[in-house]
């Protein structure tokens, strides 16, 4: 479905409306009007955004915000494509950097406005991810990363200490075996490129041949193979393909039935709401103790439609949302790792009385963050790779076949056979 939705974007994004602005200034010079905002996410994420929007409304008398929350990225992109084609796109929408390319290529985004903030106030990986052809396209909301979530009660039941921040691939596998020996499901993760990528980088490999101008995913090198073999082997101590098909690993972790789960910050709101769940986070394991692990940037941004009929309000909302007032709302919800350093280092994000107590891990790994491409065909390339990775992790294809087919399929997605 995502591939079809992205196709709609590519075909229809140019058909944007050009209505005159519909914002006014009141007697005090404040801009008023109705602003439309769209975003995708789980209920925890959307609830946090609704809270942010309510705070913005309170701070901006005379402004009404109509918010559309969409449960998943595929439907979000499809809804955006329909709205752009009809000439009525949302004024502001949240977009992952890996979905940025088609929107920039079609010229439908207004220039990003950081307001009164300088680029130095943001974490550089988030700004870089939303820079396209040398220009910042959208205002980064967050700078999250892949980490491991630990169920502290299951570790205590097993009589095992949680890993420290320098644990290794070998120690990860040994820990999984020890948990399994105690009758505890050890490890769960999504069988997707977003899980695989940081393990490949940590092992010393590359996911694509060129991040800015990719021509293929390169998982056929020895380092990438090592990472894939590690993840494949870890399945036998936790959530395998059959289990994933029945229950999402995130749900299994939230239910208290899984010891270790790999994901970004996005899982925190739902895990906080899970009754009786005691959890914390650690960095991903290192390949060797002497070399730090890499992590995958998970970042969204506020994009403003060029066709917005309330452009000043749209820019103002994006500026508010990343600033101390707005970003603090999302930081307290647990959803985001704020892109603005000042907010990320505040008690709103680092509050150790809230789970996870080790939220500083998300900031500690920022120097090791890497990203996937943000080019137009990225969605198609990832979908092709994910389909093949699913077959590999299900034991239906060999490693040799999988990495060769991923190179071929992603080369086609990136346009190398055209």
Residue, then its C-alpha position, 0 to 999 in steps of 0.5 A: x500500500x505504501x508503494x501505491x501511496x507514494x506513487x500517487x504522491x509522485x504523480x499528483x503533488x504538482x497539482x496544488x492549489x494557489x488560493x490567496x492567504x486566508x489569515x488576518x491580523x487582529x487589532x493588536x497585530x496578531x495573526x488569526x485564522x484556521x490552521x490545518x495540521x496532519x500527522x501519523x502515529x500511534x495513539x500515544x504519539x497522536x495524544x501528545x500532538x493533540x496536547x501540543x496543539x491545545x497549548x498552541x491554541x491557548x497561546x494564540x487567541x483567535x487561532x483555530x487548529x484542525x488536526x488530522x491524526x492518521x494511524x500509520x505512515x502509509x495512510x498518512x502519505x496516501x491522504x497527503x497525496x489526495x489533499x495535494x492533488x485536490x489543492x487543499x493540502x494541510x498547512x503543516x504536516x509531520x514527515x519522516x526524513x526518509x519520505x522527504x524526497x518526493x515532496x521536495x522534488x515536486x516543489x510543494x514545500x515552503x522554505x523552512x523557517x527556524x524562526x529566531x533560532x540558529x542552526x547551532x541550537x539544533x542537533x546537527x543530524x536532524x538538520x542534515x537529514x532534512x537538508x535537500x540539495x543544500x536547502x533546509x526543507x522542513x523544521x526538525x521536530x526530533x532527533x531520536x535513535x535506535x536503542x534497546x528497551x529492557x524489561x527490568x522485572x524479567x531480568x530480575x526474575x532471571x537473576x541477570x544484571x541488565x547490560x551496561x553501555x559497553x556491551x557487545x554483540x557476543x554479550x548480547x547473544x550470551x544474554x539472550x541464551x541465558x534469558x531463554x534458559x530461564x524460560x523467558x522470551x529474550x529478544x524482539x525486533x521488527x524484521x526491517x531495514x530500520x532494525x538492520x541498519x544500525x547493526x550493519x554500521x556497528x559491524x563496520x559495513x554500509x547499508x547503501x553505496x552512497x547516502x546522498x545519491x544511492x544506487x543500491x543497498x549493499x548488505x552483501x559485504x562481510x560486515x553486513x552479513x555478520x549483522x544479519x547473521x547475529x539478528x537471525x540467530x537471536x530470533x531463536x531466543x525470542x520472537x521469531x517470524x511465526x511469533x511476529x506474525x501473531x503478535x507485534x513485538x512491541x505489544x509483547x514487550x508492553x504486555x511484559x512478555x519480552x525482555x529486550x526490544x529494539x526500537x526508537x523513542x516512539x515506543x515510550x508513550x505506550x510503554x509508560x501506559x502499560x500496566x505494571x511494566x518496568x523498563x529502561x533503555x541502553x545503547x545498541x550493543x557494540x561489535x567490539x568493546x573498543x568501538x562504540x555502536x552506531x545508531x539509526x536517526x529517527x527524525x520527523x519534521x514540520x513541513x509547511x505546504x507552499x499552497x498553505x492559505x495561512x503561511x504565517x500561521x503555519x510557520x508560527x506553529x512550526x516555530x512554536x512546536x520546536x521551541x521551549x513551550x511546544x517542544x516541552x509538551x512532547x518531551x514530557x509525553x515521552x514521544x520525542x527526543x527534542x531536536x533543539x538542544x536546550x529542550x533535550x537537556x531540560x528536566x522535561x526530557x531527562x526527568x529520571x522519575x519517568x520511565x525510562x530513567x536512562x533517557x540520557x542514553x538518547x542524547x549520548x548516542x547522538x554523535x554516533x547517529x547515521x541516517x538512511x537516504x532521503x531521496x525520492x525512491x527511498x520508500x520503494x527501496x525500503x519496501x523492497x528490502x523489507x519484503x526480502x528481509x522478512x523472507x530471510x528472517x522467516x527462514x524462507x531464503x538464504x543469506x546469499x540469496x537475500x543480500x543479492x536480491x536486495x541489491x538487485x531490487x533496490x538498484x531497480x527502485x533507485x532507478x539503475x535499470x531505467 
